[in-house]
Amino acid sequence: MRQDLTLAFRTLKKNRLFAAAAVLTLTLGIGANTAMFAVIRAVLSKSLAYREPDRAVKISGGATIAHFELIKAAQQSYSDIGAYYCCASTVSLSGPEGPEARKAEAVSANFLAILGIQPLVGRAFLPEEDASGGPKVAMISAALWQSRFQGDPHSAGKTAIIGAAPYSIVGVLPSGFAFPFADIDIRLTHPEAYVNATSPLLLPFARLKPGITLSQASAELAMLNQQYRSAHPGMLDAKRPTAPERVTPFKDALVDNIRSTLWMLSGAVGLVLLIACANVAGLLLARANSRSRKFAVRSALGAPRVRLIRQLLVETVLLGSIGGALGLFARLLECARRGRHDGSESTARGRNSCGWTGARIHGGLVNRHRLLFGLIPSLDASRPDLISVLRASGEAAAYSGSRRPALRVNSRGFLVIVQVALCMILLTGAALLIESIVRLGHVRPGFNPRNVLTMRITLPFTRYDTDAKQMVFFNELIQRVEALHGVRSAALAFTTPLTTFALTPIRPVEQGAVPLNQRLIAMFQNVTPDYFRTLEIPLRRGREFTQRDDAHAPLTVILNEALARKLRPNYPNGLDPVGQRVWIGAKMDPVEAVGIVADTHQYLDTDLTPAMYRPLAQMTNAQALLIRTEEDPLRSVNAVRMETRAMDPDQAVSGVKSLEDLIAADVGYNGPILSLLSGFAGVALLLALTGLYGVIAYTVAQRTQEVGIRRALGAQHADILRLVLGQGLSLTIAGIALGVGGGLALTRYLKSLLFQVSPADPATFAGLAILFLAAALAAAYFPARRAMKIDPMQALR
């Protein structure tokens, strides 16, 4: 073995260019796979830092208060059960440097007991703190504890002004704790206080009793839900769900949204590694065939085939080890860089990918794939045709010694076909995503986003506990903002376009009694009168809101055209929806439609949603401030903050962005995925074309004598060009055919990421095939040009 290793070092030292190409190819393929598999294991496989994490479960579907109380009272599967509010909110946290906006979440007081987590400092919530009217208490994140309380171990029991009200800080959560969402700084109690009786916005979670399985708990959940539907047939959460009613471990529930994406990316980087291995195998085959005379002589002298295979495998293992070591070094450098930038809080994902787990994954990939790319060349080269090789000499020996199987595709040609096919699959995925983003960028949102500033302002209920107090604040804020230099108009709304939204059931008065869960569902916005002018949403019929649409005026609503078509299917013909009266939600007071405005997209990649607008003075609930300016809207941020603080020193603003930035973020929502997939596809294309070039160039070099004979017998330059390019085209066409078939089979998994593009889009497949053929012709042209310049006399000598 030592002799084989020494010989392998000498051989690679003599062939530095070959060794460098092989090592760099392997470093790229193995390094990328190591990083991706480490991330996948960290996200999908690593257990949560909960006590018995498989017993901590999420109960599917949202629930109203009545629904949750039924499950809580009748269930037999859980040792403890709780709930949290569906959505994080923004609160003002007062301090010596002014108020700052922090994310807060309402959870049941027993949430830590269910998860089996102990606070880092202080204690957990007490049961009596979950009751309505109980003491105002909060638990804070480790990050907030460090920034606001400087990590004081005696912070428990201190008071913080949260939402203009004093809260007692009872405990600090562990570093990296992300229940139920990431980036939450404050946990509060009794989440049911944030929902009304008809809103299914409570999300239940629980801990399974010992001996209870997930299937048993899911069966009980289905039975309890059926009881609830029978007892409350008209409630929104009493409608039979389209998704299965099941109980899911939190570990699975937290990664459902990214599981398919991670596996898609892992498949892409795996294809890159296969292409890299095929490329290196092609290099090894070419090099082994050029040494076929040497192996034939050794075989004729009695060297056993096992001895030849061992020598070749030692060389390939050495190449793989060097490539793996360089990949490991690059991974360690990346981990060190990440540690410098993220040293304050080490996440489970980072520890898993940079620690021993990542090293084991890396070592496993190296061990497996250095055998993968070395075995075929070793078996092929260790079995030379002694008679034909020993009769030939020099380069001809290498060519004559290479067997040609059926269809005249040798081992190197087969590897090129594989590379082209895998590359086509990657290119197809990247092209479909690029086409989706291009189409998404052409969607018209229905409003003018230019020079519009958006921000969130959440009024604390403790200070603004009546609609009148809130409207006084809102009206004064609008007046102050519109008086600022460069501001054209300002408006308040419940939500900002391209962010969150709310839905409510709606029915025409003439429709008669219909249960809530059978009514039309429409998105709603509460807006001030200048909302449509600020966003430049065109009015189609009727009128906009005015200051007279206040709390004392008749209830009014403005419809968008999508909702108008739902209420009046013949719109814009037939009966005019303006003047029609509708019931909204569970309230029994009818509301009159006074106008119709153009449709807008709440998200660019979704269809137009039926929507309605209510005057803010009649339905006081606003969190978004929108400001249209003459110039760059971000220049007005500080002035708006100062005006807000002048009105209320404890009021913070958050989510400051221009509307154009929100649109850009919505268009590029899968930008990181596209970047990774495009990068993998680009590397794959380069490797595939390199492999094609190498095979054709090597073939031309080995067939020098044949080409010389053809030239001597009268073959023209065009004949030689056609001969060489024909070989390249045949390999490329075979690879494209396989790649198209594989792409049609695999790109259907991209369907959830595509927008107005079919996974089997014929234009994309045809365009990529033509592009690949052109690139392959370019790669084959240079060897063909070299073949045309062969001197017949030199070749025959």
N, C-alpha and C positions, 0 to 999 in steps of 0.2 A: 504493500500500500504506500509505503514511503517512497518507493521508486516511482510509482504512478503519480504521486503528488508532485514530486520533483520534476518529472517530465511534463506534467501539466503546467507548472509554473514557467518552465522554459518555453513551452509551446506558445502560451499566451504572451510571454514577453517578446517573442519573435513576431507575433501578429498583433501589435498594439492597436491598430485601427479596428480590427475585428473585435478584440476584447473590449475596447471602449464602447463600440456601438452596442454590443450585447449587454454590457453592464448598465449603461444608461437606460436602455429599453426596459430592463428588468427593474431597475431602481424606480422608474416612473410607475410601472404597473403594480409592483408589490407595495410600494409606499402608499399609493392612492387607495389600494384595497385595504391595507392595514388601517388607515384612518377611517374609512367608511365602515368597516366591520366593527371597529371599536365603538364608533358612535351608535351603530345599530344595537350592539349589545348593551351599551349604557342606557339607551332609551327603551328598548323593547324587552330586555332580559333582566336587567338589574332590579332586584326587589326594592320596593319603597322602604324608606326608613321608618316604617310603622311596626308596631308589635303584631306579629302574625299577619303580614300584609295581605295574604290571600283571603283572610276573614273580614277585612275592611272592604265593604261593597257599596256600590252606587245603585240606587233603584231607578229604573228607567222612567223617563217622562217627568214633566212638571206636574205640580199638584196645587190645588187651592188649599186654603186653611182647613176646610171641612174634609177634603180628601186626605190630607196628611194626618189629621186627627183620627180618622177612621182606620188608616193603616197602623198608626201608632197604638191604638187601643186594641185592635183585633189580631195583630200579628203574633205568631208563635215561633218565628224563625230567628229572631235577633235578641241578643243580650242587651243591646242598647240601640236606639234609633234617634236620629236628629235630622235637621234640614238646614239649608243655607239659601240665601236669596240668589236669584238667578244671575244678577249682574252686579259688578263692582260699582261703587259710586265714588264721587270726588268730594272731599271735605276740606275745609280750611283748618289748618293747624296753626294757631297763633304762636308767636315767639318774639323775642327781643328784636329780631331783624325784620319783623313784619310777618304777615301771614303767608303760608305756602300751601299749595294744593297737594294733598296726599290721597291715595286710593284707600278706600275702606270697604269692608265686606261684613255683612251681618250673618252670623252663624249661631247655631244652637249652643247653649252653654256647655253641653257635654261633648263638644266636638273633639277635644283632646283625649277624653276618655275612650271615645269610639276608635280613634286612630292609635291609641296606645303611645302617646307622646308626652313627655314631661317638659315643662317650661324651662328655658335656660336660666331665667331669674324669676323669682316670685312664684305665683300660683296660677292655677287654671280658674276659669269662671265657676261660680257656685250655682246650684240649681235655682235659688231664689233670685239670682241676678238675671234669669231668663224670663221672669214674669213681667207683664206689662206694668209700667209704673215703678219697676224696681230701680235700684241704684244705677247711676251712669258709670259704667266701668268699661275698660278697654284693655286689650292686649296689643303689644306693638311688635314689629319685626326687629330682628337683630340689627339690620341696617339702620333703621330709624333710631334705635337705642344708641348706636354708636355715634350717629350724627347729631342727635338732639340732646342726648343725656351723657355723651362722652363715655359710654360703656360703664356707667356708675353701677356697681352691684347692688346699691341701695335704692335703685330707681323705683322699685315696687312700692306703691303707696303714694307716689308723687301725683300731682294734679297737672293735667294738660288741658288747654282750651281747644276743643275739637268742635267745629261747627258752631262757634260762639257760645258753647256750653262747657262747664267744667266736668272733666271725666277723670276718674281715678285710674291710674295705670296699675293693674294688678299683676302683670307678668310680661315677660319677654319671650318670644318664640325662638326656637333654635335657628341657627344660621341655615339658609337654604330652604326653609319651610315654605311650601308653595301651595298649601291647601286653602280654598278650593281652586284658586287661580295664582299665577305667578305675579310678582311685583305688587303684592298687597302689603301695605304698611300698618294698617289698623284693623283689628277685628272687634266688632261690636256684637251685642247680644240681641235676642228675640227678633229673628228675621221676619216673622209674620207681621210685624208692625209696618213693613214696607210694601205690603200688598193689600189689595182690597178683596172682598169676599169672592169675586168672580174671576180673579186673575190666577192662572195656574203657574205662578212664578216661584214657588218653593221647590227646591230640588232635594229629595230625601236621600240620606245615606245611613248606613248602619254597620253593626258588627254581628256576624253570624254566630249563633250558638255553637258550641262544640257538637260535632256529629251531624250538623245540618249541612246539606250540600247545596250548591248553586241551583241545581235543577229543582230541588224541593222548595227553596225560597222563591224561585221564579213561578212555580205552580201556585204557591200560596198568593203571590202578588196578583196573578191573573184572576184568582178567585175573589180577592178583596176588591180588585178593580171592577169586576162584574157586579159585585154587591153595590158598589158606589154608583155605577151607571144605572142600576135599577132604582136606587133611592133618589138619585138626582139626575134624571134623564136629560134635562135641558142645560146642564152646566157645560162650560167650555171643555173641561177636562173629563167629561163623561162620554165624549165621542170615542168610538172604538179606534185605537191608534193604528196607523199603517205599519209602524215598526213593531217588532216583537216586544212583548212585555217580559222583561227579564231583569235579573239581578246580576251585576257585573263587577268583578274585582276592580278596585280603583286603578290598579296597575294597568289593566287593559283599557279602562274608560279614558284614562288620561292620554293615551297614545293613539286612540282610534283615528283622530284627524290626520295624523302624520305617518301612520304605519305604512300605508300604500306608497306614499312619497318616498319614504326611506328605502323600502324594498325596491322601488323603481330605480333610485339612484345607485343602490348597491348592485342591481343588475347591470346598470350602465358601466360602472367601474369594473365589474367582473368581466364584461365584454372587452373592455380595454386590456385587462390582464390577459385574457385569452388571445387577443390579437398580438400583444407583446410576446407571449410565449410562442405563438405561431411564427412570428417574425424571427425570434432567436432560433427556433427550430430550423427555419429555412436557412439562416446563416450557418448553423452547424451542419446541416445537410450538404450545403454547397462546399463547405470547408472539408467535410469528411469525404465527399466524393473526389475532391482534388487530391486527397491522400490515399485514394483507393489502391494505387500501385504499391505504395508502401505496405498497406494492410494485406494486399495479395501476396507480396513477397514473404511477409511474416507468417501468413497462413500456410504458404507452401513449405516453409521451413518447419512447420509443426506447431505453431502457436495456436492454442485452442481458442474457440470463438468467445468463451467466457472471459478470457484474458483481454481480448480486444474490446469487448463491451465494457469491462471494468475500467480500462484506461480512458475510454471516451466518457463514461459516466463520471469519473473523477474530474475530468475537465469541466463538464457541465455543472457538477456540484460546486466546483470552485468558482465558476462564473456566478452561479446563483447566490453563493455565500457572500461574494463581494458586493453584488447588487443589493442583497438583503441588508448587509451591514451599512451600506450608504443610505438605504431607505430608513433604517432604524436611527441613524445619526440625524437625518433630516427630521424625523418625528420627534426626537429629543429636543432639537433646536426649537421646533414649533411649540412643544410643551413648555420649554423655558420661557419663550416669548409670551405665551398665554399666561404663565404664572406671574410675569412682571406686570402685565396689564390687568390681571384679574386676581391678584394676590389677596385682596380683602375677603373674598368669599369663594371658597373652592366648592364647586358643584360636584354632584355625583357623576355627572357625565364627564367632566374634566378629569377627575380622579381615575375613572374607569379607563379612559382612553390613553392616559399618560402613565399609568401605573403598570403593575405586573400583568394585569389582564391584557392591556394593549401589547405588551411584550410577548405574551404567549400567543396571541393572535398573529403577530408579526412572524414569530418563529414558525408557527404552523403553516402559514402561507409560503414562507421561503422553502420549507422542507418539501411541501407537496408540489410546488410549481417548478422547482429546479429539476425534479424527476419528470414532470410533465413535458417540459420542452427538451429534455435530454434523452428520453427513452427511445423515441422514434428514430432520431438520427443515429443513435448508437446501434440499434438493431439493424438498420439499413446498411450502415457502413461496415459493420462487422461481418457481413455476408457477401463479399465481393465475388463476381464471376471470374474465377482465377484464369481461365483460358483466354477470355476476351481481354481482360485487363493486362495480362502479361504479354499478349501479342502486341498491344498498343504501347505507346510511349508518350511521355509528357502529358500535355493537356488532353490529348485524345483519349488517354487512359481513363481520365476522370469521366469523360462524356460517355465513352463506350461502356464503362462499368455501371452506369446508372440505368437501372431497369425501367422500362416503360410499360406500365400496366395498361389495362383496357382504356379506350378512348384517348390514348396517348397523353395521359395526365400522370406525371410522376409525383413523387412525394412532395417536392418543392412546389409544384403547380397546385397540388391539392391544398397545401397550407395557404397559398395565395388566395385560392377560392374561398377558404374559410375566413381569411382576414377581410376580404371584400364583402362577404355576406354579413359578418358581424358589424362592420363599419356602416353598411347600408341601414341596418336596424337602428344604430345610434343616430345617424344623420336624419333618419325619418322622424324619430322622436323629437330631436332638437328643432327640425324644420316645422313640425306641427305646432310646437309651442311658440316659435317665433311668429308664425302666421296668426296664431290666436292673439298674441299681444298686439300685432299690427292691426288686426280687426278691432280689438278692444280700444285701441287708440283712436279709431275713426268713429266711435260711438259718440253721438251728440248727447250731452247730459240733459238738455232741455233748459238750461240756464247758462248765464254768462259768468264763468269763474274768474275772469280777469279782474285784478285789483280788488279782490274780496278777502278780507281778513276774518278768520273764525277763531273763537275761543269759548271755553266753557266757564259758566258762572253758576254755581250751585248755592242757592240761599239756604242757610240753616233754618230748620223749622222752629227751633227753640226761640229764635229772635223774630222770625217772620212767620208767625203761626196763623195768620189770617190772609185771605186773598187780598184784602184791602192794603195791608202792609206790603205785600209782595208787589202789587201794582204801583204803589207809591215809589218803591225802589226802582222798578223797571222803567217807569215813565221818566223819572229824573235821570236815570242812566242814559236813556236814549237821547234826552235833551242835551246832556253834557257831551256825549260822544259826537252828536251831529254838530255841535258848536266848535269842535276841534278843527284846526287848520287842515285842509286837504281832504276832509270827509264829505262825501256827497250824500250818503244816506246810511242809516243803521236800522237794524231790526233784531228782534228776539224771536226765538223759536224753541220748540221742545227739543229737537235734535238738529244736528248739522247734516246736510247731505253727505253721502258717502261714509257715514259712520253708523251709529245704531239707529233703530227705528222701533216704533210701537204699532201694534195692530189692535183692532177692535171690531166686534160684530156690528153690522148695520143692516137695516131693512126698511123698505118704503112703508109709509103708513098704510097704504091701500093693500099691502100684502097680507095683513091680518096677523094673528098670533103665530109666531114661529119660534121654537126653542133657540137659545143662544148658539148652541153648537151646530145648528143647521142654517144659520144666517150667512150672508156674504161677509167675508173678512176684508177689511180695508185698512191701509196704513193711515195714521192721522198725525197732524202737526198742529200745535197751538202757536199762533204767530201774531205779531203786531202788524198794524196796517201797512207799513212800508216794506214788508217782507218780499212781496212780489216785485216791487220797484228795485229793491236792493239786489236781488238775484236776477232781475230782468226776465222774469217768467211772463210770457204773453198772456193777456186776458182774452179769452175766446168769446164769452157771452156774459151778460149780466154786469155786475159791478165788483170791485174789490172792497175790502173792509175799510171802515172809517173809524174815527174816534167815537162816533155815536154808537158803535157796536160794543157797548160796555155791559157791565153786569146788570143794568136796569133795562136794557133793550131786549126785544125779542131774540131768541136764540137763532143764530145763523150759521151757515157752513158754506164753504166753497169747494166744489168738486174738481178733480182733474178729469181729463177726457176719458181715461181708462175706466174710471168709476161711472162716468156718465153713460158710457156704452153698456156697462153692466146693468144700470138701472133702466136705461132706455135703449134696448138693442138696436133700434133704427137710427140712433144718433149718428150724424147731425140732422137727420131727417126725422119726421114724425113729431111726437110730443116733446116739448122743450123741457129738459130737466130743471131749468131755472124756475123756481117757484115750487118745486116738488118738496114735500116734507118727508123726513126720515127719522127713525129712531136709532140712536147711537148707544151701543153698550146695553147695560141693564136699566138705564134710566127710562122713565116713561114719558118724559116731556119731548114732544116732537121738535125737530130742528128744520128750518127752512133753508133750502139751497138758494143763495143769492147770486152765484156766479160760477163760471167754469173757466179754468186756466189750462194751459198746455201741460202735457205730461212731462215729468222729470224722472230721471233714474236715481233711485236711492243708492244702488250699486250699478256700476257700468256693465257688469257681466250677468245681470239678471234682467228678466223681461219687465216691461212697464207694469207697475203695480197700481191697482186701484187705490186712490188716496183722496183724503179730504183734509181741509184746513178749517180750524176753529179760531175765532178771535181769542187772543190771550186773555183779554179782560173777562171773558165768559167761561174760560177753562184755564185757570191760572196754574201753569206748570211750564216753566221755561228753563233751559240749561245752556242754550247756545246763543251767543252774540255774533251777529254777522255785520260787517262794516264794509261798505264800498268806498274806496278812496280814489283820489285823482292820480296818485302815483303808486310807488311800491307800498303795498299795505303793511309790510312788516315795520315800516318806519313809524307807524302809529301805535305800536304795542306799548311802549313806555308811557305815552300820554294816556292811553286807556287805563292802564294799571293805576296811574296816579289819580285819575278821576274816580275809579272804583274805590280806591283806598280812602279818598277824601270823603266819600259817602259813608263807608263802613271800614274802619281800620282793621277789622278781623276778616274781611272778605278777600279771598284770593281768586285769581284767575288761572286757568290751566288749559292744556291742549291748544296752545297758540300755534296756528298754522294758516297759511294762505290756502284758499280753496283750490288754486292751481296745484299746490303741493299735495293736497288730498287726492286730486284726480290722478296725478302722477303716481302716487303710492297705490291707488286702486288699479291703474293700468299695469303697474309692475309688481303686483302682489305675489306673483310666482317668479320674480326676477332672479332670486338666488338659485332656485331650481333650474331655471333656464340657463343661467351662467354656468352652473356645474355640468349640466347635460351638454351644453354647447362646447364647453372645454373638453369633456370626454370625447365628444364626437370629433372635434378638431384633432385631438391626439390620435384617435383611431384612424382618421383619414390620412394623417401623415404617416403612421405606421404601415397602413395598408398600401399606400402608394410606394413607400420605401421598399416594402416586401416585393411588390410587383416589379419595381425597377431592378432590384437585386437579382430576381430570378431571370429576367430577360437579359440583363447585362451578363450574368454568369453564363447563360445559354449561348449568347453570342460569342463569348470568349472560348467556350468549349467547342463551338461549331466553326471555328475559324477555318479549319481545313475544308470542311464541307462548303462553306461560303466561297472559299477560293476556287474550289472545283466548279461550282455553279457559275462563278464569274468567268472562268476559263472556257466553259462550254457556251458562253454567250448570254448569260443572265444579265439584265440591265439593272440600273439602280432602283427603278420602280419595282422590279421583281423582288429584290432583296428587301426593300422597304415593306412590301406587302407580306413577305414571309415573316419578318420579325414582328411587325405590328399585328399580324393575324394571330400570332401566339398570344400577345398581350390582350387583344380583344376577346379571344376565346375564353381565357381565364377570367377576364373581367365580367363578360356576359354571364358566365356560369355563376360567378359570385353574386352578381346583381339579381339573378333569378332566385337564388336561394335567399338573398337578403330581403327581397320583396315579399316572399312567402313568410319569412320569419317576422317581418315588420307588420304584415297584416294580422298575424297571430298575436303579437305582443303589444302593439300600440293601442289596442282596445282598453288596456289598463290606464292609458292616459286620458280617457274620456272625461273624467272629472276635472281635469286641468285645462281642457280645451274650451274655446269659445267660438261658436259658429263655424267650427271646422270638424269635418268627419275624420275619425281615426283612419279610415280607408280612403282619404281624399286622393282621387286619381291624379290630379294635377301635381300634387306634392311628390308622389311616387315617380311619376314620369319625369318631372323636372330633376329630381335627384339622380335618376338613372342616367339622364343625358349629361348632367354635371359630372357624374362619376366616370362616364365613358370619356368625356373630354379630358378629365384629369389623368385617366389611365393612358390615353393616347399621348399626352404630354410626357408622362413618365416613361413610356415605351419608345418615344421618338429618339431620345439621345442614344440608347443602345443601337437602335436601328441606323442612326446616322453613322455610328462607329462601324457598323457592319458594312455599310455602303462604301467605306473608305478602305476596306481590306484589299491589299495588293495580292492578286492571284499568285504571282511568282513566290512572294514571301510565304504565303500560306502553304503552297505546295512543297516548299523546301522543309 
